[in-house]
Amino acid sequence: MTPDDVLATACQDVGLEAARTELIRAGENTIYRLPGGIVARVTRAGQVAIAHREVAVAGWLAASGVPAVRPADLPVSIVGEHAVTWWQDLGPHARGDLNDLADLLRRLHALPIPADLDLPPLAPFTRLLDRIEAAELLPEDGRAWLLDRAAELREAYQALPDGLAACVVHGDAWRGNVAVTTEGPVLLDLERTTVGPPEWDLASVGVSHTTSGLLSHTEWTAFCEAYGHDVLDWPGYPVLAGIRELRRTTFAWQAASSGPEALAEARLRLECLQGRHGPRPWPWASLG
């Protein structure tokens, strides 16, 4: 079934009108705006449990006073292997900045781990091997190299040094997952929320400074001051950064078939990891 088909069935199930929907974004999830201030999020196949958890996390954040996207008062719809979750439309909004992200992460990480949500532990290699295997344009020698690198990082992850106390982590922390509404900044995209080291979220931002150079030294310093901690000082940062780099590279290969520019970016990222473009930072383009 296409996302449009899934949405039409789900709308019928909950009594919503599907004729006047507006596509907001088509990616790993497909997001639509519906009349009446409702946003629908159609998952890819096999994400039903994650969809239920995302809605539960949003409710917990609302009760905890952390600004985040709010679920609509509708049940999760199950259509075949897909789930459709319903959300309150944010209304007019802009992308958040680094200070917004730092403040929201600090507030999230300070919350007690909720016992009633049964959040899973962080699994930083989720879907990574699937992406490597499924990348149609990836040369076989590159595929073998990425698989070896993933195995190396998996072993290193098991031996991480002590850091900050484990907490609820967002899982996909970057400016694109913060929206500034008329009521202030809110967190978006809660599907990767788990329990793990807060350094995982901080490293997600850190690689934009140390790996791709998309964040200047001034911007990174301001982010650290706003959050209250510099993850680059932690001895385990290179391991988490390495995993983040690998995830960003496999994501690029996942999108490589969309055109020549995407393929060139995927090749560049692989060559950088292989040491063929000198030391970091590398000229990686933003895919977000």
C-alpha positions as CSV (number, residue, x, y, z in Angstrom):
1,M,0.0,0.0,0.0
2,T,1.1,3.5,-0.7
3,P,1.2,6.1,2.1
4,D,-1.8,7.8,0.5
5,D,-3.7,4.5,0.6
6,V,-2.8,3.9,4.2
7,L,-3.9,7.4,5.2
8,A,-7.2,7.1,3.4
9,T,-8.0,3.8,5.2
10,A,-6.9,5.3,8.6
11,C,-9.0,8.4,8.1
12,Q,-12.1,6.3,7.4
13,D,-11.3,4.3,10.6
14,V,-11.3,7.4,12.8
15,G,-13.9,9.4,11.0
16,L,-11.7,12.1,9.3
17,E,-12.0,13.5,5.9
18,A,-9.1,12.4,3.6
19,A,-10.1,14.3,0.5
20,R,-8.3,17.5,1.4
21,T,-4.9,16.4,2.7
22,E,-1.7,18.3,2.1
23,L,1.6,16.4,1.9
24,I,4.1,18.0,4.3
25,R,7.1,15.6,3.9
26,A,7.8,12.2,2.4
27,G,10.8,10.5,4.0
28,E,11.2,7.5,6.3
29,N,7.7,8.6,7.5
30,T,5.1,10.4,5.4
31,I,3.5,13.4,7.0
32,Y,0.2,15.0,5.9
33,R,-1.8,18.0,7.1
34,L,-5.5,17.5,7.4
35,P,-8.3,20.0,7.9
36,G,-9.2,20.8,11.5
37,G,-5.7,21.3,12.8
38,I,-4.6,17.6,12.5
39,V,-1.3,16.2,11.2
40,A,-1.1,12.6,10.2
41,R,2.2,10.6,10.4
42,V,2.3,7.4,8.3
43,T,5.1,5.1,9.3
44,R,7.0,2.7,7.2
45,A,6.1,-0.9,7.5
46,G,6.9,-2.7,10.7
47,Q,6.9,0.4,13.0
48,V,3.6,-0.2,14.8
49,A,5.2,-0.6,18.3
50,I,7.4,2.4,17.8
51,A,4.4,4.5,16.8
52,H,2.6,3.6,20.0
53,R,5.7,4.4,22.0
54,E,6.1,7.8,20.3
55,V,2.6,8.8,21.2
56,A,3.2,7.7,24.8
57,V,6.5,9.6,25.0
58,A,4.7,12.8,23.8
59,G,2.1,12.4,26.5
60,W,4.8,11.9,29.1
61,L,6.6,15.0,28.0
62,A,3.4,17.0,28.1
63,A,2.8,15.9,31.7
64,S,6.5,16.7,32.5
65,G,6.4,20.2,31.2
66,V,8.8,19.7,28.3
67,P,7.6,21.4,25.1
68,A,7.1,18.9,22.4
69,V,4.7,18.0,19.6
70,R,1.4,17.0,21.1
71,P,-0.8,14.0,20.0
72,A,-4.3,14.6,18.9
73,D,-7.1,13.0,20.8
74,L,-7.3,10.0,18.4
75,P,-6.2,6.4,18.7
76,V,-3.2,5.1,16.7
77,S,-4.6,3.6,13.5
78,I,-3.1,0.3,12.3
79,V,-3.4,-0.4,8.5
80,G,-1.6,-3.6,7.6
81,E,2.0,-3.3,8.7
82,H,1.8,0.5,8.9
83,A,0.7,2.8,11.8
84,V,-0.8,6.2,11.5
85,T,-0.4,8.6,14.4
86,W,-2.4,11.8,14.8
87,W,-0.9,15.1,16.0
88,Q,-1.9,18.6,16.8
89,D,-0.9,21.0,14.0
90,L,1.9,23.3,15.1
91,G,0.5,26.2,13.1
92,P,3.0,28.8,11.7
93,H,6.5,27.9,12.8
94,A,10.2,28.2,12.0
95,R,13.2,25.8,12.5
96,G,14.8,26.2,15.9
97,D,18.4,27.3,16.5
98,L,21.1,25.6,18.5
99,N,20.3,27.4,21.7
100,D,16.7,26.1,21.4
101,L,18.0,22.6,20.9
102,A,20.4,22.8,23.8
103,D,17.7,24.0,26.2
104,L,15.2,21.3,25.2
105,L,17.9,18.6,25.4
106,R,19.0,19.8,28.9
107,R,15.4,19.7,30.1
108,L,14.7,16.3,28.6
109,H,17.9,14.8,30.0
110,A,17.1,16.1,33.5
111,L,13.8,14.2,33.7
112,P,13.7,11.0,35.8
113,I,13.4,7.9,33.6
114,P,9.7,7.0,33.5
115,A,9.1,3.5,34.9
116,D,5.7,3.1,33.2
117,L,6.8,3.7,29.6
118,D,9.1,0.7,29.4
119,L,11.5,2.6,27.1
120,P,14.1,0.3,25.4
121,P,17.8,0.9,25.8
122,L,19.6,2.8,23.2
123,A,20.4,0.7,20.1
124,P,22.8,2.9,18.1
125,F,23.3,0.3,15.3
126,T,19.5,-0.1,14.6
127,R,18.9,-0.4,10.8
128,L,22.5,0.4,10.0
129,L,23.4,-3.0,8.6
130,D,20.1,-3.1,6.7
131,R,21.1,0.2,5.0
132,I,24.5,-1.1,4.1
133,E,23.1,-4.3,2.6
134,A,20.2,-2.5,0.8
135,A,22.4,0.3,-0.8
136,E,22.1,-0.7,-4.5
137,L,24.8,1.7,-5.8
138,L,27.4,0.9,-3.1
139,P,30.4,-0.9,-4.5
140,E,31.1,-4.3,-3.0
141,D,34.5,-3.3,-1.6
142,G,32.8,-0.2,0.0
143,R,30.1,-2.4,1.5
144,A,32.7,-4.7,3.0
145,W,34.6,-1.8,4.4
146,L,31.4,-0.3,6.0
147,L,30.5,-3.7,7.5
148,D,34.0,-4.0,9.0
149,R,33.8,-0.5,10.4
150,A,30.4,-1.2,12.0
151,A,31.8,-4.3,13.7
152,E,34.8,-2.3,15.0
153,L,32.5,0.4,16.4
154,R,30.1,-2.1,17.9
155,E,33.0,-3.6,19.9
156,A,34.2,-0.2,21.0
157,Y,30.6,0.8,22.1
158,Q,30.5,-2.1,24.5
159,A,33.7,-0.7,26.2
160,L,32.7,3.0,26.5
161,P,34.2,4.8,29.5
162,D,31.9,6.2,32.2
163,G,30.2,9.5,31.4
164,L,27.1,11.3,32.3
165,A,24.2,9.4,34.0
166,A,21.9,7.5,31.7
167,C,18.6,9.3,30.9
168,V,15.9,9.5,28.3
169,V,17.5,10.5,25.1
170,H,15.8,12.0,22.0
171,G,17.9,9.9,19.6
172,D,17.9,12.2,16.6
173,A,19.0,15.6,18.0
174,W,19.5,18.3,15.5
175,R,18.0,21.7,14.7
176,G,15.6,20.2,12.2
177,N,13.8,18.5,15.0
178,V,13.0,21.7,16.9
179,A,10.2,24.0,15.7
180,V,9.6,27.5,17.0
181,T,5.9,28.1,17.3
182,T,4.0,31.1,18.5
183,E,4.3,29.5,22.0
184,G,8.0,28.9,21.8
185,P,10.4,26.0,20.8
186,V,9.1,22.4,20.8
187,L,10.8,19.0,20.2
188,L,9.7,17.0,17.1
189,D,10.2,13.4,15.9
190,L,10.1,11.3,19.1
191,E,10.2,7.9,17.5
192,R,13.9,7.3,18.4
193,T,13.4,8.1,22.1
194,T,15.2,5.5,24.3
195,V,17.2,5.3,27.5
196,G,20.9,5.7,27.1
197,P,23.9,8.1,27.6
198,P,23.0,11.7,27.0
199,E,26.3,12.0,25.1
200,W,24.5,10.2,22.2
201,D,22.3,13.3,21.7
202,L,25.2,15.7,22.2
203,A,27.4,13.7,19.8
204,S,24.7,14.1,17.2
205,V,25.3,17.8,17.3
206,G,29.0,17.5,17.9
207,V,29.7,15.7,14.6
208,S,28.3,18.8,12.7
209,H,31.2,20.6,14.2
210,T,34.1,18.1,14.3
211,T,33.2,15.9,11.3
212,S,31.5,18.1,8.7
213,G,32.4,21.6,9.9
214,L,28.8,22.8,9.5
215,L,29.0,24.3,12.9
216,S,31.7,26.9,13.6
217,H,33.8,26.9,16.8
218,T,31.7,29.9,18.1
219,E,28.4,28.0,17.4
220,W,29.6,24.9,19.1
221,T,30.9,26.8,22.1
222,A,27.5,28.6,22.5
223,F,25.7,25.2,22.3
224,C,27.9,23.7,25.0
225,E,27.4,26.8,27.2
226,A,23.6,26.6,26.7
227,Y,23.5,22.9,27.5
228,G,26.1,23.1,30.3
229,H,28.5,20.4,29.1
230,D,31.0,19.9,26.3
231,V,30.9,16.3,25.1
232,L,34.2,16.7,23.2
233,D,36.0,16.5,26.6
234,W,34.7,13.0,27.2
235,P,37.1,10.1,26.1
236,G,34.2,8.2,24.7
237,Y,33.2,10.9,22.2
238,P,35.3,9.5,19.3
239,V,33.3,6.2,19.5
240,L,29.9,7.9,19.4
241,A,31.0,10.3,16.8
242,G,32.3,7.3,14.7
243,I,28.9,5.7,14.9
244,R,27.2,8.9,14.0
245,E,29.5,9.3,11.0
246,L,28.7,5.8,9.9
247,R,25.0,6.4,10.2
248,R,25.2,9.6,8.2
249,T,27.2,7.9,5.5
250,T,24.8,4.9,5.2
251,F,21.9,7.4,5.2
252,A,23.6,9.1,2.2
253,W,23.9,5.8,0.4
254,Q,20.3,5.1,1.1
255,A,19.5,8.3,-0.8
256,A,22.2,7.8,-3.5
257,S,19.8,6.6,-6.2
258,S,17.9,9.9,-6.1
259,G,20.3,11.7,-8.4
260,P,23.9,12.5,-9.3
261,E,24.4,14.9,-6.5
262,A,23.2,12.5,-3.9
263,L,25.5,9.7,-5.3
264,A,28.5,12.1,-5.2
265,E,27.8,13.0,-1.6
266,A,27.5,9.3,-0.6
267,R,30.8,8.6,-2.4
268,L,32.5,11.5,-0.7
269,R,31.4,10.4,2.8
270,L,32.6,6.9,2.3
271,E,36.0,8.1,1.0
272,C,36.3,10.5,3.9
273,L,35.8,7.7,6.4
274,Q,38.4,5.6,4.5
275,G,41.0,8.4,5.0
276,R,41.1,9.6,1.4
277,H,40.3,13.2,2.0
278,G,42.6,14.2,4.8
279,P,41.7,15.0,8.4
280,R,38.4,16.2,9.8
281,P,36.4,18.4,9.2
282,W,35.3,17.2,5.8
283,P,33.1,19.2,3.3
284,W,30.0,17.1,3.8
285,A,26.8,18.8,2.5
286,S,23.7,18.9,4.6
287,L,21.1,16.4,3.7
288,G,18.4,17.8,6.0
